[in-house]
C-alpha cells in the first residue's frame, strides 16, 4: 500500500494543495484562518495560566512551552480526523463519474493537515529557542512521533470515512470523540494529577503516546525505546485499526456509487 501511495505522490500533493485552497475559498484571509483559531486558543490559555494563575513550570519547563508542545500534535490529529471523516462523500463526483483511486482521498486530507502542522512545528521551535533551549539530536525523535500521528489518523480516517458514506452519524461520533479526547489526554494537565490507579486507563489512549513523545523529544533525554510497553501497545493499536479500516473499505467500496 505504501509503495502504491509513493507512486501517486505528485497527484496526492496536487490534490492536497487544491484541498487547502478550496477549504478557505472566498474568505479574505484564506488559509490564514487555519492558524488563527488554534493560535487564539493557545494565546487565551497562555494568558489564563501564565498571567492569571501564574502557573509554575512543569518539570522545570515553562508552562506555556510545555502546553504548546502538547497542543500542536493534538491540532494535527483533530484536524485530520474531523476533516477526514467526510472526504469520500465530499468527493462523490470522483467516486461516481471518474476512474479514480478512491483510496487516495483520505491521504489527501491528512497531507493537507500535515502541511499546516509543519507551520506550527516551525512556530514551536521558534518559541523553544526563544526560551534558551538549544537544538539536539533528541529533537529528531519528533519525526518518529509525526509518523505515529500519520499512522493513527490514517487508520482511523479509513474507518470513519468509509462508514460515513452509509451512516452520517459517524461525523457526530468523531466530533464527540475529539472533544472527549482533548480533555482526557494530558495536554494542559499532567498525569500526576490523576490517582496512579487510573494511569493505565489514560495510557490506553494512543494520543497520549504521541503527546508525551513530542514533549520527550523537546525536554527530556529519554529515547523511544525507553518505553517499550507503550510503543508495542501503540503499534498494536495501529495494526488492528489499519486492518479494520482496510477490511471495511474493501468490503463497502463497491457500494459507494449506489449510496452517494
N, C-alpha and C positions, 0 to 999 in steps of 0.2 A: 504493500500500500504506500509506504514511504517513497519507494522508487517511482511509483506512478505519479505521486504528488510532485516530485522533483522534475519529472518530465513536463509537467504543466506549470512550472514555476512562473514563467513570464505571463501566462494567462491569469494565474491567480493574483499576481502582482498588479496587473492592469485592472482586474475586477475589484480588488480591494481599494485601489485609489478611486475608482468610479463610485464605489460604495460610500466612501467618506465624503465625496463631493455631493452625492445625492442626499445623504443624511441631513446635511445642513444647507441644501439648496434653497435659495430665496431669502435666507437670513442675512442681515447686514454684516455680521461678524463671521459668518461661515463656520469653519472648523474650530475657530477660537472658542466657540461655546463648549466644545468637548473638554476644554481645560478650565473654563470659568467656574462651572458648578463644583467640581472637586476642589479647586483652589479656594473658593469661598468657604466650603465646608472645613478645610484644613485651617484656614485663617480664623474662623469662628472658634474652632476647638483650641487653637493656639491662644487666642485672646482669653477664652474662658479658663483654661487650665494653667497657662503660663503667666498671664497678667492678673486674672481674677483670683484663682485659687492658689497661685504661685506654687505650682506643682514641683515637687523635688525631683531630681534626676533619678532615673531607673538604672540601677547597677552602674552608677557614675556616668550615664549617658543623658545629655539634656533631654527633658521630656518631649519637647516638640520634635526633635530629631528622631527620637525613638518612636514617636507616634507616626510621623510621616513614613518611616521605614516600614511600618506595618500597614499603612493605608494604601500606599502605592500599589503593592501587589493585589490588594483587595479591589482597587478601582479596575484593574485589568480583568480580574476574574468576573466581577459583577457585570462589567460592560459586555464581555464576551458572552456570558450566559443570557443576559436579558435581551441582547440584540440577536443572538444566535438562534433563539427558540423559534422564531418565525421565518427563518431565512428561506426555507423551501417554499412556504406559502407565498412569501413576498415576491418570489421569482417564479411564479406559476407559469408565466409565458415561456420560460425556458424548459419547464417540465413538459408542457403540453404541445408546443409548436416547433421546438428546435431540438435537433440532435445534440445533446449537451451532456457532459459528465456532471450529473447532479451531485455526485459525491464531493465535488469541489466546493459547493456552496457554503457548507459550514466552515471550511478552512478560510474562505474569503472573509467572512465576518470576524473570525478570530484574528486573522492577519491585520484587519483594519484596527481592531482593538490593540493589537501589539504595536502598531505604529505610534499610536497615541501614548502607549505605555513607555515607548522609547524616549519620548519627550519628557515624561515625568521622571524617568531614571536620570536624565541629564540634570533636571532641577534638583533631584535628591542628592546627587553627587556635588552639585554646587553648594547646597546647604551644608552637606557633610564636610566639605573642605573649608567652608567659612567658619565652622566651629573648631578648626585647628586640627582636624584629623588628616592623616596622610593616606594615600593610596597604597595598598599592599596586595600581595598575591592572594590573600584570603578573600579579597573583594571579587575575584574572578568566580568564586562559587555562586555568585548571583546568576551567572549564565546557566548553571545547572538548575537552579530553582526557577528560572524563567522557563526552561524546558519542562519542568514539573508542572508549571502553570498551564502551558500549552497542552500538555498531555491530559491534564484534568479537564480543562474546558472543552477540548476536542471530543473526548469520550462522552461527556455529559451532553454536549450540544447535538451529537449524532442521535442520542436517545430522545432528547426533548424536541428537536426539530422534526424528527420522524413522526413522533406521536402527535405533535401539534397539528399536522395535516388532518388528522382524524378527530382529535379532541382538543378544541381550542382552550379548554380549561387548563391545559398544561402551562399556558402562558401565565396564568394567575398563580399556579403552583410554584413556578420558577421565581416569580416576583416575591412570593411569600418566603420561599426558602432563602433567597438572597438577603431579605430583611432579617430573618432569623440568624442566618449565617454571620452577618455583621456583628450582631450583639453577642453571639455565642462563641465567636473567635476572639482570642486575646489581642485585640487591635489597639484599643485605648485603655485596657485594663490588663493586669498581669496575672499569670496563673497562680501566683502565691496568694492572691486574694480569695481563692476558692479552696474549701477544705480538701485536703490531699486525697480523700477517698473518691472525689469526683474528677481528679486529674485524668484518669484513664478514659473516662467518657469524653472529656473535652478533646483529648488527643485522637479520638476516633474521627474527628472532623479533619479531612485531608487538607483543608485550607490552613489549619494550624501548622502543619509541617512546612508549608510554603512561607507563611508569615514569619515564623521563627527562623526559617532558613535565611531570609533576607537580613534579619537582624544579626544572626550569627555571622553572616558574610561581612557585615559592616563593623560590628562592635566586639567581636569575640575571636579568639584564636582557635575555636573549635572547628573541626573538619566534618565533612559529610558523613564519613564512616564512624564518627564518634557516637552516632545514634542509629545503630544497625536495626533495632526493632522497629523504630518509626519508619525508617527507609523501606524495610521489607513490607511493612503494612501498607505504606502509601502506594508502592508499585503493585502490590497485590490488588488493592482497590482499583487502580488504573486498569489492570488487566481484565478484571471482572466487568467493569463498566464498558471497556472498549469492546470486549466480546459481545456484551449485551447490545451495545449500540450497533455493531456490525450485523448481528443477527436480526434485529428489528428492521434495520434499513434494508437488508436483502429480502426479508420476508414481505415488507409492506411497499417497497418501491414500485412493483408492478401495478399497484392500485392508486398511485399518486394522481395520475391523469384523470382517473374516474371521479375523484373527490374534489380536486381543485377546479 
